[in-house]
Amino acid sequence: MNFAVAARSLPGTFAACVGVLFALLSTGCGHYSFTGASIPEHIGTVAIPLTEDATSNPIPDLGGLLTERLVQRFVRQTRLELATDETRADAVLTTEIRQYSVRPAAVGGEYRAALNQLSITVSAGYADRVEGQEVFQRSFSASFEYDPADFTGEEEAANEALDNIADDIFQAATSNW
């Protein structure tokens, strides 16, 4: 076959391959999404009440910050709509910050902390109200180190920990089916 004939047949072959690939992807499991979220068809709404904060920590509205991160993940990465009324939602995600601690991770001169480690633990529960089943009830934790001399270090470490915890909770809630 000469090169000119082969080049003319490539667009048709490419289009056929794309069509077959699309058909295979669109006939897969009904729970699949391209974000990796796997949510049963009967779940259309989720309620995410404000995260309770059972700790005494210096970060203002830590519970609100976690709630905001969770809402963003569910709204942006799933087909679910946010329900404001827990009693009318198909699924409910509840969270509570149970532990917030800062401890020295490295000691420098004069026995002062050269590096601190911040740890946050959150208890989370996810329930399928349509089927009447608890999907999970467990704890999620994250830790980050920061320089105690940096004025914003603790807050930045807390935000990083909340991001990781929100990712872990979202992953558990959308892939545990």
C-alpha positions as CSV (number, residue, x, y, z in Angstrom):
1,M,0.0,0.0,0.0
2,N,1.4,3.4,-0.8
3,F,1.6,6.2,1.7
4,A,-1.1,8.4,0.0
5,V,-3.7,5.6,0.2
6,A,-2.9,4.8,3.9
7,A,-3.1,8.5,4.9
8,R,-6.6,8.8,3.3
9,S,-7.9,5.8,5.3
10,L,-6.6,7.1,8.7
11,P,-9.5,9.6,9.4
12,G,-12.1,6.9,8.9
13,T,-10.2,4.4,11.1
14,F,-9.7,7.0,13.8
15,A,-13.4,7.9,13.8
16,A,-14.3,4.3,14.1
17,C,-12.0,3.7,17.0
18,V,-13.3,6.8,18.8
19,G,-16.9,5.6,18.2
20,V,-16.1,2.1,19.6
21,L,-14.3,3.6,22.7
22,F,-17.3,5.9,23.4
23,A,-19.7,3.0,23.1
24,L,-17.7,1.0,25.6
25,L,-17.4,3.8,28.1
26,S,-21.0,4.8,27.9
27,T,-22.3,1.2,28.5
28,G,-20.4,0.6,31.7
29,C,-21.6,0.5,35.3
30,G,-24.4,3.0,36.1
31,H,-22.5,4.2,39.2
32,Y,-19.3,5.3,37.4
33,S,-18.2,8.9,36.9
34,F,-15.0,10.3,35.5
35,T,-14.0,11.7,38.9
36,G,-13.9,8.2,40.4
37,A,-17.1,8.8,42.4
38,S,-19.3,5.8,42.5
39,I,-22.8,6.6,43.8
40,P,-25.9,4.5,43.5
41,E,-28.6,5.8,41.2
42,H,-31.2,6.1,44.0
43,I,-29.0,8.8,45.7
44,G,-29.7,12.2,44.2
45,T,-29.3,14.5,47.1
46,V,-26.8,14.8,50.0
47,A,-27.1,16.9,53.2
48,I,-23.8,18.0,54.8
49,P,-24.6,19.7,58.1
50,L,-22.1,22.1,59.6
51,T,-19.2,20.3,61.1
52,E,-19.2,20.3,64.9
53,D,-15.9,21.3,66.5
54,A,-15.4,19.6,69.9
55,T,-11.9,21.1,70.3
56,S,-10.4,24.3,71.6
57,N,-8.2,25.5,68.9
58,P,-6.9,28.9,67.7
59,I,-8.3,28.6,64.1
60,P,-11.5,30.5,63.7
61,D,-14.5,28.5,62.3
62,L,-12.5,25.3,61.8
63,G,-15.8,23.3,61.5
64,G,-17.1,25.7,58.8
65,L,-13.8,25.4,56.9
66,L,-14.2,21.6,56.7
67,T,-17.9,21.8,55.8
68,E,-17.1,24.1,53.0
69,R,-14.4,21.8,51.6
70,L,-16.8,18.8,51.8
71,V,-19.6,20.7,50.0
72,Q,-17.3,21.8,47.3
73,R,-16.2,18.2,46.6
74,F,-19.7,16.7,46.5
75,V,-21.1,19.5,44.4
76,R,-18.2,19.8,41.9
77,Q,-17.2,16.1,41.6
78,T,-20.6,14.3,41.7
79,R,-24.0,14.5,40.2
80,L,-25.5,15.0,43.6
81,E,-27.5,18.1,44.6
82,L,-27.0,19.6,48.0
83,A,-30.0,19.3,50.3
84,T,-30.5,21.9,53.0
85,D,-32.9,19.7,55.0
86,E,-31.4,16.5,56.4
87,T,-34.8,14.8,56.7
88,R,-35.4,15.2,52.9
89,A,-31.9,14.2,51.7
90,D,-31.2,10.8,50.2
91,A,-27.8,10.7,52.0
92,V,-26.4,12.5,55.0
93,L,-22.8,13.2,55.8
94,T,-22.1,14.2,59.4
95,T,-18.7,15.3,60.7
96,E,-17.2,16.3,64.0
97,I,-13.7,17.5,64.8
98,R,-12.7,15.4,67.7
99,Q,-9.0,16.2,68.2
100,Y,-6.7,19.1,67.4
101,S,-3.2,19.0,68.7
102,V,0.1,20.7,68.2
103,R,3.3,19.1,69.5
104,P,7.0,19.7,68.9
105,A,8.4,17.6,66.0
106,A,12.0,18.8,66.3
107,V,13.8,20.7,69.0
108,G,16.4,23.4,68.3
109,G,18.6,25.5,70.4
110,E,17.6,26.3,74.0
111,Y,15.2,23.4,73.9
112,R,12.7,25.3,71.8
113,A,10.6,23.7,69.1
114,A,12.2,24.1,65.7
115,L,9.3,22.3,64.0
116,N,5.8,21.7,65.2
117,Q,3.4,19.0,64.1
118,L,-0.3,19.8,63.9
119,S,-2.8,16.8,63.9
120,I,-6.5,16.9,63.3
121,T,-8.9,13.9,63.8
122,V,-12.5,14.0,62.5
123,S,-15.2,11.5,63.1
124,A,-17.5,11.1,60.1
125,G,-20.6,9.2,59.4
126,Y,-22.3,8.7,56.0
127,A,-25.8,7.3,55.7
128,D,-28.0,6.2,52.8
129,R,-31.4,7.3,54.0
130,V,-33.2,5.8,51.0
131,E,-32.0,2.2,51.8
132,G,-31.8,2.9,55.6
133,Q,-28.2,1.9,55.9
134,E,-25.1,3.3,57.4
135,V,-22.4,3.4,54.7
136,F,-19.6,4.2,57.3
137,Q,-18.9,5.7,60.7
138,R,-15.2,6.2,61.3
139,S,-12.3,8.6,62.0
140,F,-10.1,10.4,59.6
141,S,-6.8,12.0,60.6
142,A,-4.1,14.2,59.0
143,S,-0.9,15.8,60.3
144,F,1.3,18.5,58.9
145,E,4.5,20.1,60.2
146,Y,5.3,23.8,60.3
147,D,7.8,26.2,61.5
148,P,6.6,27.7,64.8
149,A,8.4,31.0,64.0
150,D,6.1,31.4,60.9
151,F,3.1,33.5,62.1
152,T,0.8,31.8,59.7
153,G,2.4,28.3,59.9
154,E,-0.2,26.7,62.2
155,E,-3.2,28.0,60.1
156,E,-1.6,26.8,56.9
157,A,-0.9,23.4,58.4
158,A,-4.5,23.2,59.6
159,N,-5.8,24.1,56.1
160,E,-3.6,21.4,54.6
161,A,-4.8,18.8,57.1
162,L,-8.5,19.8,56.4
163,D,-7.9,19.4,52.7
164,N,-6.5,15.9,53.2
165,I,-9.3,14.9,55.6
166,A,-11.9,16.3,53.2
167,D,-10.4,14.3,50.3
168,D,-10.3,11.1,52.4
169,I,-13.9,11.5,53.6
170,F,-15.1,12.2,50.0
171,Q,-13.2,9.2,48.7
172,A,-14.7,6.9,51.4
173,A,-18.2,8.2,50.8
174,T,-18.1,7.9,47.0
175,S,-16.3,4.6,46.6
176,N,-17.6,2.6,49.5
177,W,-20.7,1.3,47.6
